[in-house]
């Protein structure tokens, strides 16, 4: 299977972002990718919750998702919409940060709502409270496809290895990590975390990313790290997209999953233990 990682620099306007995304998907499909992945916040990236509320849609009527489903069917590809911001029926009006796996028929094959929210103080001037605008999911998701079993995660999830272990022990061969990773924490931790998750699980890790400066109509904007990565089950970096928008192609051999897990079968070496309390 050839996979294509789409690296984007989105704005806070879904209508402006969509044509660019569709062109990247078309380019990846034309280059032979049968599995194309876009990053977190594919439709829009903004810290202005009030503005997002006027731009986002429920899943059923979201124009970006409709167009992505049509694109998957047109090109006959599996397509991961890394994540979309979507309106929900929650009483507190928080959005969903939802990753959607679309089949070549255009049907939605699997959905995953990001579990871990990016509530951090990166610096005195960079403070994020994702949970103020987005409600966390509570269910890990595995998707069975004709070419692989895929575990779905999003961005900040990568710091929680128990989720990845659960997915791998459930049968995942590929784990997806679409991201809009902060440029400061990305420079320090992105590659290390992704390689660790690959080594621990014996999975391919596919991580399409946002990159560069993302302007906002009402706000200061933000920067993301870029460097979409594909990591092999043994921990090698197969591809690094750097910091420019575009597509990155990787040929995946799932035999490598079997080989890595045979060499170090740590997924079956769990032992019960006690302590510490708390």
N, C-alpha and C positions, 0 to 999 in steps of 0.2 A: 504494500500500500504506500502510495506517495501522499504525504501530507503537505499542506501549504499553510504557513503561519502568516496572517495578515497583521501588519503593524500600522497603526493609525495615529493621527494627531487630530482628534475630534474637537469641535467647539461645543457650545451649549445649545446649538440649534440642530435638532434631528434632521430637518429638511435639507440643511446644508451638508450634513455629514453623509447622508444616505448615498448620493451618487458616487462619492469617492469610494465608499465601502463596496458598492456593487462592482465598480471597475476593478478593484483589487481581487475580488472573488472571481470575476471573469478571467483575469490574468492568471490566477492560480489554476483554475480549471483548464485553461488553454495550455498550460505547461504540464498537464497530466496529473494534477492533484485530484485524488478521489475523496479526500477528506480535507476540508478547508476550515480553518478556525480563526475567528475574529477575537479581539480583546474584550476585557471588561468595559462596560459603559460604551458599547458600540454606538448606541443612538445619541448619547449626549453626556457631557461631563461638566458638572457645575456644582458649586457650593451654595448657590442661591435656591433654596427649597421652594420659595414662593414662585419663582420663575419656572422651575421644573414642573410645578403643579399645573401650570398653564400649557406646558409643552408635551407632557407625557400622556400616555393612553393606557387603558386596560389591555391585557394581553390580546383579547378577542378582536380589538379594533386598532391595534398599534400598526401604523403605516410601515415602520421599519421592519417589523416582524413579517408582515404580509409580503413585503418586497423580498426579504431574505428567503422566505418559503418558495416564492416564485423562482428566485435565482437557483435554489437547490434543484428544483424540478427541471428548470431549463437546461442546466448543465449536467444533470444526472449525478450529483455529488452528495455525499454526506457533509453537512454544514453545521458547525458549532457556532451559534450566536453567543460569543463568549459571555456577555451578560447584557441585558437591557434593563433600563430603569422603567418600571411599569406601575401604573396606578393600581391600588388594591381597594377592597371594600373594608379595610380595617377601620375600627372606630376612631383611632388616633390619626388616620389619614397618611400613615407612613407608606412609602413605596416598597416594592419588591426589587431586589437586585438579583435578577433571574437569568441563569444560563439555560439555553435551549438547544437540544440536539435535534436537527432537522434531517429527515430521511430523503433519499433521492426522489421520492414521490412528492415531496413538499409537505408531508405530514410531520407534526411534532412527535418525535420518538421518545424524548425524555426531557424532564424539567428539573432544575435544581435551584433552590433559593439559597444564596450565600448564607452560611451559618455564622461565621465569625465577623463581627463588625469592627471596622477600623476606628477605634476610639483611642487616640494616642496624642501625646504631646511631643512632636518631633523636635521642636525647638520653641523658643519664646514667641516666635512669630508664626510658627506652623503648628496649628492645633486642629485636629480632626475629630468630629463626633458623627460618624456614619450612622450610628443608631438613632440619632435625632431625626433623620429623614427616612431611613430604611429599616424595615423590621426584619430581624434575622429569621432564617429558616431553621428547621429542626430535624431534617431528615437527610441522611446520606443516600446518594443515588448511584447505582450501577446501571449502565445501559448495554444491553446485548446487541451487537451488530454482526453482520456476516463476516467482518474482517477482524474484529477484536471486541473484548469486553472493556468498556470505558468507564472509568470513575470520574465524576464531575466535581470540581472544586472551583473556587474563585479567589484570587488574589491573597488577602490576609489569611485565608484558610491555611496557606502554606506554612504558617508558624505553629500549626497544631498537628504534630506528627501522628497522633492517635487516629485522626480521621483518615489519613493516608494508609495507615496499617490496616484499619478496618476495611477499606476499599480493596486493598491488595489481597487480604485474606478472604474476601468475598469473591475474588476471581478477577479483579481488574488487571489488565495487561498494559493499558494506557491510562494515565491520569492527566486530565486537562487542568491547566491553571491560568486561565485568561486573567489579565491584570491591568490595573492602572496604578502601577507601583510608584510611590513617592520617589523623587529623584535623590533625596538624601539617604533614605533607608535602602533604596535600590542599589546605590553605589556600594553600600556597606554589606548588604545581606542577600540580595536577589539571587545571584549565582550560587552562593553557598547553600542557601535553603533549598533551591531546586535540585541541586546535585545530591544533597542529603536525602531528600524525599525519594529520589530515584534509587539510590543505593540501599536505603532501608527497605524499600518495597520490591525491588527488582522489576520495576515498571518503566516503560517509556514515559517521560514527563514532557508534555507539549504545552508551552506557555507563551501564547501570543500577547503582545503588550501594547499599551499606549506609549507614545513617545513625544518629547518636546514640550513646548509651551502651549497651553490650552486657554485661549482667550475667553472671557465671559462678557456678555452684554452689560451686566450689572455686577461688577465684582473685579477683584484683582487678577483672577485667573490662577492657574497652577501649573507646575511642571511635573512630568513623569519621566521615568528612567529609560524606557525603551528596552533594547536588548532582548527582544523575543528570543526564547531559547528552546531548543530541543535537546533533551538529555537521554542518553542510552541507559538501559537497566544496570549497567556496571558503573555508571557515573560519568562517562565521557560526554563532553559537549559535542553534539553532532552539528549544531548550527547556532549561530549568534547573529541576529539581524542588525546589530549596531544601533544607531540612533536615528536613522532616516526612515520615513514611512515607506512601505513597500511590501513585498511578499518574499518569504523564505521557504524553500522546498526541501523536504527531507524524505528519503526512502526508508521505510520501517520494515524490519525483518523480525517478526514476533518470535522466531526461534531464539533470539537473543534474550528474551524474557525467561524462557525455559533454561537456557544455559546459565544465566546469572543466578537463578534460584537454586539450581543444582549445585553450583559451586559453594554458595553460602545459603543454606536453607533456613535462614533465621525466622521466616514467617511461621515455621512449625515448631519453633523452639521456645515458645512462651512458657513460663512457669509461674504458678501462683506464689504470692509472697504476702507478707503482712507488714504494716507500718509504712510510713509514719502516720500517726494519728492527726486528724484535722481536716 
